[in-house]
Amino acid sequence: MLKKILTLALGVFMIFGLAACGSSNSADASSGASGKSEASAQAPTKGNGKTLVVYYSAGGHTKNVANYIAKATNGDVLELKPANDYTDADLDYNNKDSRVYKEHDDVSLRDIPLVKDKADNWEGYDTVFIGYPIWWGIAAWPVDTFVKHNDFSGKTVIPFTTSASSGLGDSGSQLQQMAGTGSWLEGKRFPSNVSESTVQQWVQSLNR
C-alpha cells in the first residue's frame, strides 16, 4: 500500500515538474521573440550621408523648390548669389540690350563670379541637388561657376529646374560635362508655382 502511495506521489510530482518546465520554455521563447523585435526597432538605419541643396533663383520660384527639397531631405541649403547681382532690368529676356540677353549672345560674358562658390564641409555631403531656372533652354549660367569650381567625385548629383514652359532639355547633361565628376541622375523640371506636396513626392520617388 505504501509503495502504491509513493508511486502515485512520484507521478504527480513529475507531472507538475514537466508543466513548470514547459511554462518556463514558453516564457523564454516569448521573451526571445520580444527581444528580437525590440532590437530590430532600435537598430540604426543605414544612412546615405548628408544632403546639400544648391540653387540659383532669379524670380524666387527655384528658391521655393529648393526649400521644399531641403525640408523633405533634412538637407542643408546653399544659395548661389552673383557678386554683381541681376536687377529686374538685367533679367529682361525680351530686351536685346539687357545684361542677360548680352550674356546669352556672348558666351565669354557668362563667367559669373559668385559671392560664395564653395560649400562649407563640402566633403561631408554625399548627395547634392542643384537647382536653377531655364534660360534659353539651358541652366542659368550663374550655376556654371559653382559646378566648375567644385569636385563632385563620390557624390550623387540631382539637377532640378523651374520654368514657365521650357523643359529640362540637356541642361543636366551639360552641367555633368562641365563637372566631369560625380554620379549624375536624370533631373526634374517643375512648373514655376509647383506645390510642396508635388516636390515631396518626387523626392520620395528617388528612394534616397
N, C-alpha and C positions, 0 to 999 in steps of 0.2 A: 504494500500500500504506500509506504513511504517512498519507495523507488518510483512509483507511478506519479506521486505528487511532485517529486524532484524533476522528473522528466517533463511534466506539464509546465512547471515554473520556468525551466530552462527554455522551453519552446516559446513561451510568452516573452521572455527576455530577448531572445533572438529576433522575434518579430518587431519589437519596439526598437531594437538596435538598427535593424535594416531600414526601418521607416525614418529614423533620425538621420541616418547616413544619406538616404535618398534626398531628404529635405535639404541637407547641407550642400549636396552636389548641385541640387537645383538652384539654391541660393547663389552658389559660386558661379554657375553658368549665367544666371541673371545678372550678377554683378559684373561678370566679364563682358557681357554684351553691352551693358550700360557704360562701362569704362571705355570700350572701343568707340562707341558713339560720341562720348564726351571728348575723347582725344581727337577724333576727326573734326569735331566742331571747332576745336581750339587750334587746329593745325594752321599755320600761317599760309596764306595764298601766295603762290609764286608770282611776283610782280614783273612788269616789263620795264622797270626803270621810270625815271621822271619824264614828264611831257612838257614841251615848250611850245607855245603858240606865238608865232612871229607874224606880224602883219603890217601892211601899209594901207591906210584908208584915206581916200580923198574926200568922200562925202559922208562918212560915218557908217555906211552900210557894212563894209568889211569889218569894221571895228565891232559892230554888234555881233556878227557871226563869230568872230574871234573870241569874244567874251562868252558866248554860248558854248563853244568848244572847250574853253578853259574850265568852265563850270562843270561840264559833263565828264571831263577827264581829270579834274583836280590838278590841272596844269598851271604852269606859270605863263605870264604874258609879257611879250616884248613888242612895243610899238615902234615901228621904223619912222623916224622923223627926219626929213631932209634938213640939212643945215640952213639952206635957203628955202624956206617953206613955200608951197604954192598958194597963191591968192586965188580968189574966185575968178579974177580976170585971167590969171595964168592957166586956169583949167577950162577955158572956153574952147571946146573942141571944134567949134564952128568958125572960129576966127583964125585965119591963116597967120596973123601976126602975134597970136598968143604964144606964151612960152611953151606950152605942151605941144602945140602944133609944130613949132620950130624944132623941138626935140624929136618929134616924130619924123620929120623930114631929114634931119641931120643926126645920124647915129652917134657921131662924136660928141654930141651935146647930152647924151644920156648917162654919162658917168656922174651920178648924183651923190655928192658927199652926204653922209648921214650924221646926225648928232651922235648916234651910237650904232656901230655896225657889228658889234660882237656882244654875245650874251654872257652875263656873269655865270661862272660854273658851267660853261658850255660842255665840258667833258661829262658832266653828270646827267645829261639828257640822252635818252635812248630814242625817243620819238619826237619829231619836230613837224608841227603843222605850219605851213607857210601860206598866208592869205594876201590877196591883192585884188584890186579892180582890174577889169579888162580894158586896155587902151589899144584901139585899132587891132583887135584880135590877138593881142599878146599881153603878158603880165605887165602891169605898170612898172616902168623901169627903175623907180627907187628900190624895188625889191632886188634888182640885179646886183646892186652894190653889196647887199648883205650876203647873197648867195656866193659871190665871187671871193668874199673875204673870209669865208669860214670853211672848215674841213668837216664834211659830213660822214666821214668814214665811221662805220659801225652804227649809223643811225638810220632809222626808218623815217622817211620824209613823205608827208602827205600834203599836196597843194590843195587849196580851196580858193574860190573866187566868187565875187558878186558882180552881177551886171544886170542891166535892164532887159537886154535881149541877146547879147552875144554869148556864145557858148565858151566852154573851156578851151577849145581848139588845141593847138600844140603848145600852149603856154607852159604846161607842166613839163613836157619833154624838153623844151628849150631851156628851162631852168636846170633840169637834170644835166644837160650837156654843159651848161656853164659851170655847174658844181664839179662834175667829173667824179664825184664820190657819193657814197650813200646808197641806200636801197629805196628807190622812189616808187611809191604806189600811184595808181591812177587817181587823179584829183576829182574834185566835185565843184560844179558851178551851182550857185544859189541865186534866186531872184533877189533883187535889192531889198525887199521887205519880207524876207523869209521869216517864218515863225521859229521860236526857240525849240518847240517840240520837233519840228522837221529836222533841225540840225542835230538834236539829240538822237533821233532815230538813225541818222546817218552815222554818227559816231559809234553807236551801239552795233551797227552792221559791220563795222570794221573788226569787231571781236578783239579789241585791244584793251 
